[in-house]
Amino acid sequence: MIGIDRDTGATVDDWPQFVERAKRALTTPLGTRQKRPLYGSKLFSLLTKNQGDQLLILAQSYAAEAFCNEANGIGDFTPETIVATRGSTGLSLRLTGIWKNRQMTFEVAT
């Protein structure tokens, strides 16, 4: 499958294309797409809250839930580790798992 990098507009495929799909699914608020109301994740609802330890646990849970949601189309990645961290610009997720029988890692900033 071929996609477009949302930052540069360049054509991407294989792993970079999957990362773009996953980032889009994780950062899209659940229920905001009119024709695909099940697309997205609950992560967006955490952006206005204080970033305590409970919020980090919720973020990890919501990210895992997004990979189980078939409407997101990112089920070809099986997350093994999801780590949420606080940063100066907000919440960041580091995901490690199996994609096409390979161990892969990527990060998503929300």
Secondary structure, 3 states (H helix, E strand, C coil): CEEECCCCCCEEEHHHHHHHHHHHHHHCECCCCCCCCCCCEHHHHHCCCCCCHHHHHHHHHHHHHHHHCHHHCCCCEEEEEEEEEEECCEEEEEEEEEECCEEEEEEEEC
